[in-house]
Amino acid sequence: MKENKPIKRHAAIVELSKDHHFALLLVWKIREGLRKSIEPARISKYVIHFYDTDLIQHFNQEEKFLFSKLAANNELRLQAEDEHKQIKQLVNDLKLSSTDKSLLEKFANTIESHIRFEERKLFNHLQEKMSEDELAEVASALQVKGHQKEPLWEDPFWLGKGS
């Protein structure tokens, strides 16, 4: 059995990795809600809120402070930017079709796959290629911006119907 060793994340990027934890928690909440037959509109409302209050800022920070360190035609950068666009489109689709269960499933799968790509490939590549000065610049920029942890939400649908 292959052992998955924890990835040593550079301090400059650790806050973005922490954000990924909360996005994976979002994926879990979506799947729990669907598994418990929660109305898709309730779940979609939370997904849209999470995107608007957290993910969009996270994406902007990644694009501005990390992806920009790679050449415009870099394969990893192009994949990450394309996945951000796909996720944005899925959120727009959810705004139009909030009761579409398959859209929620696709959103959850896309977010999970995107995070795994960034954590396992893109961030490792960036850590290897960026200079200490560039990493310090990223750390400073992200520290000034600050990160919220998880958006507040009054409807914990993932706990079940009676919540």
CORSULBEL-V337455 format. One record per residue. N is the residue number from 1. SS is DSSP state (2 for helix, 1 for strand, 0 for the rest). OMEGA is omega in degrees with one decimal (none if undefined). Layout:
n: {N,N}
ss: {SS,SS}
omega: {OMEGA,OMEGA}
This chain:
n: {1,2,3,4,5,6,7,8,9,10,11,12,13,14,15,16,17,18,19,20,21,22,23,24,25,26,27,28,29,30,31,32,33,34,35,36,37,38,39,40,41,42,43,44,45,46,47,48,49,50,51,52,53,54,55,56,57,58,59,60,61,62,63,64,65,66,67,68,69,70,71,72,73,74,75,76,77,78,79,80,81,82,83,84,85,86,87,88,89,90,91,92,93,94,95,96,97,98,99,100,101,102,103,104,105,106,107,108,109,110,111,112,113,114,115,116,117,118,119,120,121,122,123,124,125,126,127,128,129,130,131,132,133,134,135,136,137,138,139,140,141,142,143,144,145,146,147,148,149,150,151,152,153,154,155,156,157,158,159,160,161,162,163}
ss: {0,0,0,0,0,0,0,0,0,0,0,0,0,2,2,2,2,2,2,2,2,2,2,2,2,2,2,2,2,2,2,2,2,2,2,0,0,0,0,2,2,2,2,2,2,2,2,2,2,2,2,2,2,2,2,2,2,2,2,2,2,2,2,2,2,2,2,2,2,0,0,0,0,0,2,2,2,2,2,2,2,2,2,2,2,2,2,2,2,2,2,2,2,2,2,2,0,0,0,0,2,2,2,2,2,2,2,2,2,2,2,2,2,2,2,2,2,2,2,2,2,2,2,2,2,2,2,2,2,0,0,2,2,2,2,2,2,2,2,2,2,2,2,2,2,0,0,0,0,0,0,0,0,0,0,0,2,2,2,0,0,0,0}
omega: {-179.1,-179.8,176.2,178.3,176.9,179.7,177.9,-176.9,176.1,-177.0,-178.6,-174.2,-172.4,179.7,177.1,175.3,176.3,175.5,-179.7,176.7,-178.5,175.5,175.0,174.3,174.4,178.3,179.0,-179.8,177.6,-177.3,176.5,178.6,179.1,179.7,-179.1,177.4,174.7,180.0,-179.1,-179.6,177.7,-179.3,-179.8,179.6,178.2,179.5,-179.9,177.6,-179.8,179.4,-176.2,-175.6,-174.9,-171.4,-177.7,176.6,178.9,178.8,179.9,179.6,178.1,-177.4,-176.8,-170.6,-178.2,-175.2,-178.8,178.1,178.9,176.9,-177.8,-179.5,178.5,-175.7,-179.6,177.6,-179.6,178.8,-178.9,179.6,178.1,179.0,174.8,178.9,178.3,-179.0,177.0,179.7,178.1,177.0,176.7,177.3,178.1,177.0,-179.7,-176.3,-173.5,-179.3,-177.1,-178.8,-178.3,175.6,177.7,177.9,179.4,177.8,-178.7,-179.6,-178.7,178.6,-178.9,179.7,179.8,-179.8,178.6,177.3,-178.3,-176.6,-173.7,-176.2,-170.6,-177.8,177.6,178.4,-179.9,179.5,-179.6,-172.4,-175.9,177.0,177.4,177.8,178.3,178.7,177.6,177.5,177.8,-179.7,180.0,-179.0,-178.8,178.6,178.9,-179.7,-176.3,-179.7,170.3,-176.9,-178.2,-179.0,175.8,-177.7,-174.2,-176.6,-178.7,-175.3,-176.2,177.6,178.2,-174.6,-174.5,-175.5,none}
